């Protein structure tokens, strides 16, 4: 039997996803629902296979190897595995400068701890 992980969405990731879906829904509610379902299904797959995503290359270049990502083009679902949990950290548009966004968010996260 495969090890099961709990998939937990952080507030930032939830807000990212809401922003994406609301933006798309302005033009096409049906497309927004389809994309929401696609992103959620991809994230749920981490329940059994949390290491299926690649390490985020932009963070790896900075020496940060604990964050992984799943691609749901053109979005990137960024997450971290901690014990028996998969913590979804962000959902970002791959057409943006991901490195700056992630580094800024990681700095903010460290300030909160």
PyMOL commands that set and color helices and strands:
alter all, ss='L'
color gray80, all
select helices_A, chain A and resi 11-27+29-47+50-52+57-60+98-112
alter helices_A, ss='H'
color red, helices_A
select strands_A, chain A and resi 6-9+54-55+67-72+75-82+85-93
alter strands_A, ss='S'
color yellow, strands_A
deselect
rebuild
show_as cartoon
